[in-house]
Amino acid sequence: MITKVVYIGYQPLTEKVKSDFYFNIVLENGFELEYWDLSSIYFPNVLKDNLFEDYIFKMNTFTELERMIALQNKEKCIYVLHITFEYRVIRLFKLLTQYNCKTSFFARGALPICGDISPITLKIKKGLNPKLLLNFAKNKYAMYLKKSGKIKFYDLVFSAGELGYLSIGCGSQIDKLNSKFININSTDFDAFFDNVTVKKSIEKKYCLFLDEYLPHHPDFILLGIKAVPADVYYSTLNDFFNIIEEKYNLEVVIAAHPKALGYKNKNPFNGRDVFFNDTARLTKFSEFTLTHLSTSQSFSVLNNKPILSLTSDCLKNVMPQYNRFISYMSDVLGSSFVNVDHFLINELNVSNTDNLKYDDYKYKYLTSAISEKENSSDIFIKTISQL
């Protein structure tokens, strides 16, 4: 019988993680709860603590981590990994395998995979890049460890949509074949479900920009991804927003990325309204949405809102792979793909949606026919209560 839930992440705990993984509900249902923060192991002196709860345990070495694992009653404890499986976390997963820990993963937030569609010259450059080749080899090794059983597959996978399992990381197909899968919803779907009866919070006519904090996103720093320069990025966006506002006689409002805390000190959108943690409601009452590659497009799909998928010359030059993902996502959803530096105003289309593509996306990445009428937290509690 499970009496304890241990969450493991390599970033400091945030309110969003607490909400997305039902911390309060787990505690209310009588389970013991701990969050093991491994940020000092994987990203030393980079990430700052956000919360200071009694149930947070910060590990500084693998020796500390192993000691904590050894102390747990493996029959009564389930581990929830908030970590994508790849080569850099092999040592963690070896420890969980060594102690035969009961592990689980929330397979949510997967996006359509476009594959490598880069131009041939870029493929050649990538093939000659020693760092990329080394990372490729390391991830192949990580997959081999899982395939050979040296790293155990997850006992439970809580999967949002038919293809949610793709978010597991290396060897996701192995987990797909061997783990027990439980149908749940994406966090966006649950938020949509909870916001069915909400009232409009903005009276004016508006469209919504789904911000991704591209120039300053902290994950780019951790992953060593070059980001677009802030001055060029925001200047180009604001010029485009001016045109949109004039053409459609509305205002552009901003649904800020949860990590875009810099917006609270400086508004880079020329004074436009910026909102945090209200994307579900804001999308519900918007005329249409503007986005790059935000997973919050889910709300546009669920509310049947038209989407303008935005790129720019800056994005194409600095983040070419990201640009290709945006283009592919636009194809998947049947949205209008717009380069904000080169477009014809009369060709902008915000009046139609492709219902077949939206429905296909919904059941591949957001929910299932089994779970769409239930709240994911209820499914989670019911599942672990029966272990």
Salt bridges, closest charged atoms under 4 A:
GLU15 OE1 - LYS18 NZ 3.76
ASP20 OD2 - LYS16 NZ 3.04
GLU32 OE2 - LYS4 NZ 3.75
GLU34 OE2 - LYS4 NZ 2.88
ASP37 OD2 - LYS58 NZ 2.82
ASP49 OD1 - LYS58 NZ 2.86
GLU53 OE2 - LYS18 NZ 3.19
GLU86 OE2 - ARG88 NE 2.62
ASP116 OD2 - LYS126 NZ 3.60
ASP155 OD2 - LYS152 NZ 2.54
ASP175 OD2 - LYS146 NZ 2.60
ASP219 OD1 - LYS259 NZ 3.11
GLU245 OE2 - ARG272 NE 2.99
GLU251 OE1 - LYS204 NZ 2.75
ASP273 OD2 - LYS204 NZ 2.67
ASP278 OD1 - ARG281 NE 3.32
ASP313 OD2 - HIS342 NE2 2.76
ASP360 OD2 - LYS364 NZ 3.26
GLU372 OE1 - LYS362 NZ 3.45
GLU374 OE1 - LYS382 NZ 3.79
